[in-house]
Amino acid sequence: MSQKNALFEQFDDDIEEDIETALEASESIFGEAAPQEDVVEDLPPEVADVSPEEQIFGSPTAQFEERPIPAITVLAFYESDDARQAIDRVASDRRLSRATIEVQEGGLPAAMEHLKDNPTPNLLLIESRAPSAELIEQIDALAEFCEEGVEVMVIGATNDIQLYRQLVARGVSEYLVPPVQPMQVIQSIATLFADPDQPFLGRTVGVIGAKGGVGASTIAHNLAWSLAENARVNTTLVDLDLSFGTTALDFNDDNAQTVLDALTDPDRADDTVIEKLLSKPTSHLSLFTAPATIDRPHEIPTDAYDMVIEGVRRNVPFVVLDLPHLWSDWMENTLMAANDVIVVCQPDLASLRNGKNLIDRLAAERSNDLPPRVVMNMAGVPKRPEIPIKDFAGAIGVEPDIILPFDPQLFGTAANNGQMLSEADPESKPSLALDHLASTLTGRTVQAAPKSLIQKLLGK
């Protein structure tokens, strides 16, 4: 007996029961939240409701706009292992890919010794465990070695507002108290070096299938629709499956200009050009369709993808990337740079293996980001052996954000009519689940548009 058949036989007795459990879980995911029984009385409301993940990564709403960090030089000095580990994670973060970061052992005395014979960087990041009075004295002495315009960030040991005010009065840009999370440092750096000519970059959501045929493009398209039309956030859908992309079909779009026009000449793809190339089916949704031709191979340099995606991000809060099922330099680079990654799976062995490989690789390279999200699609196909959801999640290491039940009638009707699921049936379980995912990404309450009277009469 093959390994594959043995695995399916092992789970065969549990399949029917687990499918029902999975579908019930899907309902609970986007149902009403249970009331909170525990109340944190010692904290103000704006702090008490913040989850541990939001404390580290920020709230979804706060992350609509990502401030780009320019090509700065950073010189960091640490005294403790904890600070060194945090600074190392900052140095390897995707958001600082343009920065040059040098990390050395030692606090303020080491920084002053170094600056005697070396140029001042754009940012000095220094840990000091010295008492308050000694810290102030050393900061005063440090000023003699710094050129004008340098930013200084201090990781101190004392949580003291008076100390903070004294440091700020002496020109210190930021004062952090342990335990310091890498994202605290990254967000502070982004704030200090924000380019006024580029006030923000929109969030990118990369959607990729764990294998071909799992419905990743369908998920990407419907998620973009839910973000734009139900969460009411301006969104651009970029179809990067140049040879076989289906965005134009799914949205009944006949624009002859595609994302390939921008990718083949990225230096000219400024805000004005990109705006002209986009289709706009609704006031909140824009489309960058794929040419979907195989008359010649599309050999696009990796930096062209970077330039075009960044150009789109400058003009819209959310960008959904419909990614093909392949692995290449540009694909890896795009996934590593995305704010959120969604891996679409089916409850089968190939999805489990490939999905785990993707998630493990991304988690290792994106240690300061939330783990990739998993969408389980087409759960409960009649007479098809499936890996139980609980076992799939345990093996892959991530619980699915949403579980979409097998519903060929709904998906087929929407596809044939050039509709999104929310248009075909806004109250269906898949539609509500995708609205829940959009709400999770944006932090906004999502309300799907109700059916019109004509739709109800026609049964659409």
Secondary structure, DSSP 8 states (H G I E B T S, - for coil): --HHHHHHHHHGGGHHHHHHHHHHHHHHHTS---------TTS-HHHHT--HHHHHH--TGGGSEE----S-EEEEEESSHHHHHHHHHHHT-GGGTT-EEEEEE--HHHHHHHHTTS---SEEEEE--S-HHHHHHHHHHHGGG--TT-EEEEE-S---HHHHHHHHHTT--EEE-SS--HHHHHHHHHHHT--TTS--EEEEEEEEESSTTS-HHHHHHHHHHIIIIIS---EEEEE--TTT--HHHHTT---S--HHHHHTSGGG--HHHHHHH-B-SSSSEEEE------SS-----HHHHHHHHHHHHTT-SEEEEE--S---HHHHHHHHH-SEEEEEE-SSHHHHHHHHHHHHHHHHH-TTS---EEEEEEET-TT-----HHHHHHHHTS--SEEEE--HHHHHHHHHTT--HHHH-TTSHHHHHHHHHHHHHH-S--------HHHHHHT-
